[in-house]
Amino acid sequence: MIAVVGLLTILVSVGAAALLAYRGVVAARNGEVDAQQLMQPALVLLVAAVASFVLLEMAILSHDFSIKYVANTTSRATPFVFLLASGWAALEGSIVLWGSLLAVFTWLVARRVGPNDRMGAGAAAIMGAVGVFWFGLMASFANPFEVCTAAGQIGCGDSSWFPLAATIAPLDGVGPNPLLQNHILMAVHPPLLYVGYVGFTVPFAYAVSALWLRQTGGRWLDVTHRWSLIAWTFLTAGILLGAWWSYEVLGWGGYWAWDPVENAAFLPWLVATAFIHSAIVQRKRGMLQAWNVVLVISTFALTILGTFLTRSGVIFSVHSFTQSAVGPILLVFLGVVIVGAFGLFAMRADVVGSAPRLDSLVSREGLFLANNLLLTLFAFTVLLGTMLPLLVEAFTGNQVTVGRPFFDRAAIPLSFALLLAMGVGPVTPYRSARGEIVRERVRPGAVVGLAGAAFAIVAGVRSIPVVIAVALGGFVVGVIVRHYTVRVLALRRSGVATLQAAGRVINNEPGYWGGQLSHVGLALVAVAIATSSGLAVRQTVEIGLRETAVVDEYCVGYLGPFSRSEPNRLVEGAEVALMRADCSTPIRLMEPRVHLYPNATQAVATPDVRTGFVDDVYLSLAGLTAEGTLVLEVFVFPLMWMLWLGGLLTAAGGLYALRARSRGDPEPTPPDAAASEAVAA
């Protein structure tokens, strides 16, 4: 019964999305927009799409193994939280979640359409058209409600798209991929990414609608500013938690390996970051109109490309859990988006081509443009390194690899340049900046950065990239702190109490200071990446029972093996005492281990991590010899906590910046007049 009703909700969603697209096009063309005519199909789409996701979760939680998806992705032994997460752990379920989120965003867009709002009606039509593709995909090649017509030894052996076919349910399911039931972040990381991916459909829809209707100006940016920030914030949080998941689960001692699926999430983040910055320039100065349209189309296209890389099975990745036939369909959809959107952009070049010229490169808009060029160059480099192996194999049949050295060589100088622009840009006046003003505003940051670099050298750091990263990170934080202090002092001198002034500066310009909080977070992330990569200690040790080994400033001692049974897995590992280098001062007991899951042929190595303020000690079980010798991978990563804190601050900055629009504040950028500077001087 669930399969029948579930497929019916998907078919209803296809029809509602198509009706919304049709009514939106008619309303946008005629200029007679009846909001109720758009709300009706949008509401039906919302109800049907959410119902399909709820029905799939009901089937999973009730162990309805007559449905192929349930039989092949869950089992009776799967813990509750991972049962819930199984709803998006594989191809069909992830597309259902994608479609449900798209329906939510579509309904929110439709309800904002007012009388005679042609651009809003056009955006709703585009959202509906995108919905037709995704729900059409569910109704055909990625049907989550296929029924099992032949039971395998475990799981479903054969299936049918037709929900009324005779079903044969297996006694138990295969269970989730072991990596997808090994850490709680699996239940959080993918949905955050999907909200980010799907959220960028809204600015894309409005941008294309404005192009189609020849509506110049920045109204579409004003309408979608909040949606862009929401999508960017969720995508940031999703990438952060994905890195954390990798660090805690995969056991190789890292959090980012330039894996193609990691890059698939990073690419739209880079371009979206450029778009958010350039949108500020257009809203403030009316510049970069064409550039913003290019960026928002590219961001949406990259979300589709990311889905293709993740779910098509064309690449090998520790993050890619699906082999399917939807890859060519996603590729065709990507081609339609690129050709259609950029073709329309070319046809409307006269609409977006007229904009004020840049007065001076030495200005905030000039530095924002430099920031944009760096971000897009970064994105192009990552895209080239990710896609080159696929393109070479497709056209020549040869297999090539593009490894971490390529990405690191490109990323390091680009990241340094971005940090420099990040520190100078937000405190540089618009239009044209005098050199003495810029120097005055960045001098304290430069002092902080140089002091940080000197401290690193004195502390024994001999890696030039690490020293530069510390200097630039300190520079960014120092410039922001100085700017905030000047603004607070200006209010104090006008008679406002210190604490009240400190709060008022931030509350009066939440958009600007939310951005600065994100900049502080990114500076911390840059320092943490540099130190954890450039100063890390990696060593493989072999120790017998009751023996010890010294690694860096720590000592590890093998106390013995252990084995225990948990509801869904068998856990085998080693008890290891972590001590100071003297091998007598205990720190804590650690348990690196492997997890053995039913129906899984390979064990999952799971590290144990001791997090400290100075560094992390990371132990990964590499093996246990027949003689009883423990083989242990030991990693020491300096300042890892700074990476997680910096990532959280980056996402929190985007979240806080949302207050600017929700409160109806003016353009969230600080005044460029030097009045506050003069008062505090």
N, C-alpha and C positions, 0 to 999 in steps of 0.2 A: 504493500500500500504506500509506503514512504517513497518508493521509486516512482510510482505512478504520479503521486501528487508533486514530488520534487521536479520531475521532468515537465509537468504541467506549469509549475511556477516559472521555469526557465522559458518556456514557450510564450507565456504571458509577458514575461520581461522583454522578449524580443519584439513582440507586438507593440507594447507600450513605448519602448524606445523608438521604434519606427514611427509611431503616431506622433510622438513628441518632435522628432526630426521634421516630419512633414508639416505639422502645424507651426513650428518655429520658422521654417523657411517661408511659408505663406505669409505669416505675420510680419516677418522682417522685410519681405518684398513690398507688401501692400502698405506698410506703415500703420496698419490698424491692429494694434496689439491688444488682445484680450488675455489678461494674465490668467484668468480662470481656465481658458482653453489650454494653456500650457501646464498649469498646475495639475489638472486631472490626470493626464498620462504620466507626469512625473511622480505623482503620488502612487499610482498603480505600479509603476516601475519600482519605487522604493519598497512597497509592501511585498511585491512578488520576489524581488531580489533578496531581501532580508529573510523572507520565508524559505527560500531555497537553501540559504546558508544554515538556518535553524534546523531545517529538516535533515540536512546532511549531518549536523552535529547530533541530532536525535538518533539517527541511524548508527553513528559511531558509538555513542554512549550506551545504546541498548544492544550492542554487539549484533547488529543485523547483518550477518555475513552473507545474506542473499544478495547484497549489493557488492559488486566487484571492488569498488574503492575501499569499502570497509574491510573486506576480507584480505586485501593485499597491503593494507597500510596499518592495521591495528591487530591486536590480539586480546584475549581475555586477561592476560597477565599485565597488560600495559597500564601503568598508573594513571589516575584520573587526569592530572594536569597534562600529561602527554597524549591522552585520548583527545582532550580538547584541542591540543596543538596539532593533532593529526588532521584536523579539518583544513589545514593549509600546508601540510607537510609534503604533499605530492602535487603533481600537475593539476589534476581536475579540481581538487579542493582549493588550491591557491588561486585558480581562476574564479571560483565561486566567491572567495573572499574579495578578490579584485573587483568583481562585478557588483558585489554588495556595497563596497566602498564607493564605487563609481555612481551607484544609484543614490547614495546619500548626498554626494557632492552635486549630482544633477538636480535633485530635489531642492537643495539649498540655493542653487543658481536660479531655478525656475521660480521659486517663491520671492526672489528679489526683483523679478521683472515687473516693471510698472507699466501704466498706460503709455502707449506710444514709445515704449523703449525698444526701438528696433535692434539696437546692438545686443541688448539682453536676450531678445527673442532669437537672434542669430546664434548667440552663444549657447542657448538652450538647445537649438537645433543641432549644433555640432556635438554637444554632449550626448544627445540622443543618437546621433550617427555613430559615435564611438561606442555607445552602449549596444547598438545593433551588432557591431563586430564581436564584442566580447561575449554577449549572450548567445549570438549565433554560433560562436565557437563552442560554447557549453552545450548547445543543443545538437551539435553534430560530432565534431572530432574529439571533444574533451568533455563528454557527458559524464558527470559525477555519479549519475544514478543508473549506470549500466547494471544489469542484473546478471548474477552468476548462473550459468546453465550447466556447468560441469564442475564438480569439486575436485580440486587437486588433493594431493596427500596433505598439504597444508595450504590454505588459501584457495583462491578461485582458479580453476584450470581453463575455463572458457566462459565467454560472456556474450550478452546480446544487448544492443541498444534499445530494443523494444521492451518497455517495462512490464508488459503483460505476458512475456514469454515464460515458459515453465522454468522455475528456478530450482536449483539444487544448492543448498547452503553448506559449506564445509563446517566441520565441528569447531574449528578454531581458525584464526587468521594468522597471517605471516608475521605481523607486528611491524612497528616503524623501523626505519633504518637505525642501526645502533647509534650513530652520531646524532640523530634527532631525538633521542630519549636519554641523553647523557648529561643534560644540564638544563636548568630552568629557563635560561635565556632563550632557548628554542621557542618557548611559548610567547616571547615578547619581541624578539628581534625581527622576525619576518613581518608581523603586522605593522610595526612602525615603518619599515621600509615601504610597505604597500601604501600606507597613508601618504607617504612622501611622493611615491610614484604617481598615484592616482590624483593627488591634489594638484599636480602641475597640469592636469587636463583643463582646469578652470582658466588660468591665464592664457593657455593656448587657445581655448575656445573663444574667449573675448578678443584676443589679438586677431584671429582669423576672421571673426565676425566684423571687427572694425575695418579690416582690409576690404572685405567683401562689400561692405556698405559705404566705403570711401569716407569713413568718419575719421578725420584727422584729430590731432591733439592727444592729450594724455588721459582722457576719461577712462579708457579701458585699464590703464595702470592704476588709477584711483580705485576703481571698482575691485580690481584683483590683487591690490597690494596685500591685503590681509590673507588672502588665500595663498599667495606666493610665500609669505612668511610661515604660515602653518605648514605647508608642504616642505619647505626648506628645514624647518625645525624638526619635524618628524624624520625626515631623511637623515639629518645630522645625528639624531639620537639612534636611529636604526644602524647607521654605520658604526657608531661608537660601540653599541652593544654587540654588533657582529664581531668587532675586533676583540672585545672582551670574551665573547664566546670562544673564539679561536684560541685565545690565550689560555683559557681555563680548560679546554676540552681536547684540543688536537695533540698536545704533548710534544710539539716540535720546538717549543720555547719562544714562539713569537706571536704576533697579533696581526701582522700584515705582510703578505708575501707577494703582492702584485698578482694575485690569482685573477684569472679572467672574470670570475663572478664578483670578486671584490671590486675590480675595476669597473664592472657594469654598474655598481651603485655609486662609485666615486665620480664617474663621468658626468651624470646629470647634476651631481652636487656642485662640481666645479663650474659648469655653465650656469646653473641657477644662481650661484653666488655672484658670478659676473652680472647676471641680469638684475639681481636685487640692488647692486651698487649702481649700475647704469640707469636703473629706473629712478633713482634719487635725482640724478642729473636732469633727466627729462622732466620730472615733476617740478624741479626747482627752476630750471633754466630753459626748458623746452627743447633741449638738444638730444642727440642720439636716438631719434625716433626709429629710424630704419634699423639701427643696430639692436634696439630692444626687441623688435619683432623677430629678427634673426635669432637672437638668443632664446626667446621663449619657444619658438618653433623647434630649435635644436634641443632644448631641454626635454620637451615632450617626446621628440624622436628618440632621444637617448634612453628614455624610460622604456620605450618599446624595444630598443636594441638590447637593453639590459634584460628584459624578459625573455627575449630570443636566446641570448647567451645562457641564461640560467635554466630555461625550460625546454630547449630544443634538443639537447643531448649532443650538439655538434662539437663541444669542447670537453676536455677532461678537467675536472675540478673537484676538490674536496667539498665544495659547496653545491655542486650540481647533482641532484638526486633523481633526475628524471631522464629517461630515454623515451622520446615520443615522436609522433608524426606531425605535430603542430608547428614544427620549426619552419617549414616552407610557407605555411599560412601566415605566421607572424612576420616572416620576411616580406611577403607580399603586402601585408598591411603597413609595414614600415615604409616600403616603397611608395605606396599610395599617399601616406602622410607627407613624405619628403617631397615627392613630385607635385602633389596637389597644393600643399601649403606654400612651398617656395615658388611654384608656378604662379600662384595668386599674388605672392609678394612681388614677383617680377612685373606682373600686369598692373600692379598698383604702385609702382615705384614713384610715380609723380605725387602720390598722396603722402608718402612718408619721407620723400627725398628733400622736402623743403624744411629746413630747421636752422636755427641760429648757428653761426660759426663759432668755433672756439676762439675766445679772445687771446688766451695765452696758455702755453703748455705749463707754465708755472702758476697753477691755480688748482682749486679743488677738483673742478671738472677735468682738468688735464691729468691730474694724478689718478682720478677715478678711471679715466680712459686707459692710462698705463696699467692700472690694476686689471682692467678688463682684458687687455691684450695679453698680459701674463697668464691670467686664468684660462683664456681660450687656447693659448699656446700649450699650456700644461695639459688641457683636455685633449688637444690634438695629438700630443706626444703619447699620452696614455692610450688613446684610441688606436693610434698607429701600432704601438707595441702589442696591443690586445688582438687586433684584427689581422695583422700581417701574417701570422702562421696560417690562419684560415684562408686568406686570399691566395697565398702561395700554394697551399695544397689544392685549392679549388681549381687554379689555373694551370698548375704544372704537375700536380700529383706528388710533389716532393714535400716532405715534412721538415719544418724548421721550428726552432723554439726561440722565443724572446724572453730572456730570463731577468732576474732581479737586477743584475748590473746595469742593463740598459735603462731601466726605469729609475734606478738610483742616480745614475749620472745625469739624467735629465731633471729629476725632481729636486735635487739638492740646490743647484743654482737658482732655479725658478722659485723655490720656496724662500730662499734668502731674499730675492728681489721682491717677492710679495710681502714679506715681513717689513722690509724697508718702506714700501709704499703704504702698508697698513699703518705704520707709525706716523708718517708725514701727512698723508692725504686728509684724514679727518680734521686736522687742525690748521689746514691751509685755507685761506680765504678764497671765495669764489671770484670769477672773472680774471683777476690778476693779483698776484701776491708779491709784495716787496720782500727782498731777501732778508732784511733785518727782522721783519715780523716772523718769518718762518724760522729763522735761526733762533730767535728768542723763545719760540714755542717748543722747539725740539731740543734745545741745548740741555735741559735737565735730563731728558731721556737718553741723550748721548752719554752723559756722565754716568748714569745708572748702567747703561750697557757696557761701557768701558770698565767700570768697576766690577761688573759681573764677570767679564772676560779675564780681568786681572786676577780675581779670586779663583777662577777655574784653573788658571795657569799655576798659581801658587799652590793650589791643591793637588797639582801633579798631572793635570790634563794636558796631553801632548797632541791630541787630535785637533787639527786645524778646523775641520767642519764643526766639531763640537764647540770649540771656543767661539766661532762665528755665530753659531746658533744661540749660545748663551748671551752674547753681546746684542744680537738683534732682538731676542726675546725680552731682554732687560730694557732695550731701547723702546720697544712698543709699550710695555707696561709703564715705564717712566714717563713717556709723553702723555699717556692717558691720565695717570695720577696727577701730573703737574697741571694739566688742563682742568681737571675736576677741582683741584685745590684752588686754582685761580678763580673759578666760577663761584666756589663757596665763599672765598674771602671777599669777593665783590659784594655778595649779599650781606655778609657780616658787616662790612663797612657802611652799608646803607641802613643798619640798625636791626637786622634779623639775627636771632640767636643761632649759635653754631649748629646745633642739631637740626633745627628747623631749616636752616640754609642748606645743610647737607642733603636733607630729604627733598627740599623744593627743587634743587638743581636737577635731580634725577626725575622727579615727578613731572616737572614742566616740559621735559623733552624725553619721554620714555623711548621713542624710536631711536634717537641718537645714542642715548646711553645704553640701550639694549645692544646696539651695534658695537659700542665700545666694550661692553662686557664680553661679547663674542670674540672681539679682537684679543682681549686679555686671555680668554680660553685658548685661542689658537696659538698665542705666543707660548703658553705653557705646554701645549701639545708639541710644538716645534722643539722646545728644549728637551722634553721627555723623549721624543723620537730620536733626537741626536744622542742623548746620553745613553739610552737603553740599547741603541744600536752600536754606537762608536766606542762605548766603554764597557760593554757587556763581557762577562767572563763565561766561557763555555768549556766544559771539561767532562770527559767520560772517565768514570772511575770503576774499578773492579775491586770489591772488598768482600772478604769472607765473613762468616758469622763472628760477631763480637770484635771485628776489626774496624779501623777508622781510616779516613783519608781527609787531607786538608785541601780545600779549594778556596782560593782567594783568602778572605778573612774568616772563613767558616770551616768547620770540621763536621763531617758526616760519619755516623757509626751505624753499622748494620746490626739490628737487634734480633731479626728473625722474620720468617715469612708468616703470613696470615691468610686465612680463607674464610669467607662467610657467605651465606646465602641471603639474598634479598628477594622480595616478591617477584621481581621481573628480571633478575639477573644473578649471576654468580660473580663474586668479587674476590680476586686474588691479588695479593700485593706484598709489600715488605714494610716492616716497621723500621724507620730510620730516625735516629736521634740527631737533631741539628744542634750543634754547639759552636761556641766561639773557637777561634783558631787554636786555642790551647787544648782543645779536646776534653776539657773538664768543666767548662761553664755551660750548662744546658740552656737552650733557648726554647725549643718545643719539640714534640714528637710529630713526625711527618709520615704519611702513608701513601706514597706513590703506588699505583695499582693498575690492574687491567680489569675490564668488565666483560663478561661473557654473557651474551643474550641468547635466548632460545631462538632457533631457526636462523641464527647468524653464523656464518662460517668463520668469521674473523673477529678476534678479540679487539676491544677498544682500549688503548692505553690512555689512562687518565692521570695527569700530573697532580702533584700537591704543591701548593704555593704558599709561602710565608711572606706576607707583605709587611714591609717596614718603612719608616720614614726615609731612610737613606737608600735602601735597595730592597729588591725582592729576591728571595731564594726559591728557585723553581726546580723541583725534582721530578724526573720522568723515568719510569721503569723501562730499561732497555732489554733486560733479560735476566735469567737465572740459570747458571750453568749446572751441568750434572754433578759437579763437585760441590755445589752449594754456594758458589760465588755469585754475588749480586753485581749486575752490570747496571750502572746508574748514570743517567745524563744529568749533570748539575749545571745550572745556569744562575748567574748573579746579574740582575738587571738594575742599574742605578735609577732612582727617581721614577719608578713606574707609576706610583700614585699620582704623579703630576699629569700623566697622560689621561687617566680617567677623570681627574678633577677638571682638567682643561677641556675635555670633551663635554662634560656636563655643563660647564660654564658657557661653552659655545652654544649649546642647545638652549640653555636658560636665557641667554641674551636674545635669541630669536623669539622666545616665548614672551619675554618682558616687552620687547618692541611692539608686540601686538596691542599693547595698551594704548598706543598712540592713536590708532584708528578707532578702537572701540570707544575711546573717550571723545572722539571727534576733535582731537588736537590738530593744530596746523602742521605743516610740513616738518617732520621730525629731524631738523638739522639746526645746529646752533647758529646764532647770529654771527656774521663775519665781522661786524664792526668791532673795533678793538676797545669798546667802552669798558667792558668788564676787565679787560687786561689792564687798562689805564687806572681803573679804580683800585685794583689790587696791587699795582706797581708801587 
